[in-house]
């Protein structure tokens, strides 16, 4: 990635990261308050039978596991073991990207690892799959003669699979891309996540 793209990406990332931390902090405060209320309330008052095991409920799914929406796309499958998400928006060559990135860390040295990234890609020049491929070849600074791409069917959409990455054409002006850390997750994890990342049909 060129220096200008990297600087622009880091600018958006810094802003989004601060927003995410504020949201997480507010959520944590709310959870603590609810927990204190439940501890101070008798079980019978909240409809629970303290002597019956039949009322046990599973813990709610984590943020990483819940289905959600990003830029009009559903995210209805995520692999286990991914870290915390952050959202970004940026533009390159008149193409607009919205991305959600899950990272694990920081480790004792302060480093984080990107587990998974999903992106929507929008722009008038994305007229078909061939144009999407040519654009992403340039964007990712790949040699078109050496980038090994395998045609792939992602749900109802045509696309290409590369090492740790898949991209697919949705409709004129709209595409998607999913990438994953292949040192810790499988190609099947990548493809299942991509199949679950598609336009929200209920919108």
N, C-alpha and C positions, 0 to 999 in steps of 0.2 A: 504494500500500500504506500502511495506517495506521501511525502511529508505534509502537503497541504491537506490531504484527506485525513491523515492521522491527527493533525492538530484540530481540524474541524470536528472529528469524531470525539476526541477527548474533551472538547469544549462542551458538547452536548452531554457527554457521559457525566462530567462533573456536575452539571446542573441536575440531571436526572437522578444521580446518586444522592444528592442532598435532599431532593424531594422524597426519595424512597426512604431515607433514614428518618425523616420527619413523620412519614406515614407509619412506619414500623414503630416508632416511639409512641405515637398517639395510640396505636392499637394495643401496645403493651400496657399502657396505663389503663385502658378500658378493660383489658383482661384481668388485671390485678383488682380493679374495683369490683368486677362481677364475681371474682373468686372470693373476695372478702364478704360480699353480700350473701353468697351461698353458704359460706362457713358459719355466718351468724344466724341463718334461718334454719329452723328444724326441718328435717327431711319430710315430715308429713305436710308441712306448709307448702312445699313445692311439688307435691304429688308423687313423692318417692316413698317406697316401703323399705325402711332400713333393714328389715329382717328377711327380705326376699331377694334372691339372686336373679330372679326372672326380669328385674327392671334394669339390669346393667346394660349400658349403651356403649358402643364403640366410640373411641375418640374421633372428633371430626377430622376430615382430611386436612393435610397441611396445605399451605399456600401453593407449594410446588405440585400437589396432586389435584387440586380443584380445577375443574374446567373453567375457562375464562375467555375473554374476548380481547383482541388487540387489533386496532385499525380495521374493524369490521370483519376480522377473521376469528373463527373459533379455534381454541387450543384445547382439544379434548383428550389428548394422550400425552403423558410425560413419563420418561423413564425414572425409576427409583434411584435415589442416591444423588440427585442434583442439588445444587446449592440455592442461594437466594437470587431472586430476579431483579433486574433493573431495566428500565425502558429508555430508548433513545430515538431521536428523529434527526435525520440529516439528509443532505442533497448532494448529488454529484452528477454533472453533465445533464442538468434538467430532469434528473430522475430522483424521486423522493423515496427514501427508505424509512420505514418504521421497524424497529427491532426490539426484541426482548431477549436479554442475556442472563443466563443463570451461571453464577460463579460460586465456587467452593473456596473458603478461606476467610480471612487471611491465616497463613501458617505462622509459626513463631518468628519468621523473618519478615512478615508483613506481605508476603506474596499471595496472590489469588490465581485460581485456575478456572478458565472458561470451560464449563461443562457442555452447554447447549446454547444455540442461538437460533431464533426464528425471525424471519424478516418478511415484510410485505414490500414489494417493489412496484412503484407506480410512475408512469410517464408515457407521453404520446408516442415516443419512438418504439415502444414495445408492442409491435403490431402482430408478431407471431413468435413461435418458439425459436426459429433461426435468429431473429433479431435479439431475442433475450440472450441466447447463447453468445452471440457476438459481443453484446454489451458487457456481459459478465466476464467474458474472456479478457476484455480490456480493463474492466474494473478491478479484477483480481490479479491483473498484470501477469497473465498466463501466455505462454507461447501457444498459439492455436494449433500448431503442428505437433505439439508434445503433450498438451493437456488431455489426459485420458478420460474421456466421457463415454458413458454407456447409456443408451436410450433406456428410459424407465417410465413405467406407468404408475403415477401416484394418485390412487383413487381413480377419478374420472379424468385426470389431467395428464398430459404428456410432458415429459421432462428429461433431465439427464442426471445420472448418478456419477459422482467422482469420489475420491477417497475422503471419507468423513463429511461428505457434502452432497446435497441434492437440490436441484432447482427445477421449477415447473411453471408452465404458462397457464394462466387462469382464463383470461379473456383479453382482447385488445386493450393495452394500457395497464394491465394488472398481472403480476406474477408473484411467486413466493420462493423463498430459499430457506433451507434448514441445514445447519452444520452441527457436528457433535465431536467430542473428544474421543477419537477411536482408540486411544490407549486405555480407556476405561469403560467405554460403551461399545456395543456391537452394531454392526450394520443393520441388524433387525430393529434395534432401538431407534436408529436414525429413520428408517423407512416407516415404522409405525407412528413416530412423531409427525413425520411429514404427511402421512395419510390423515392424521387427525388435525392438521392445520389447513383450514380451507375457509372460504367465505361463509359467513353466518347466514344460513338460508332463512332464518326466522326474521331477519332484519327487514 
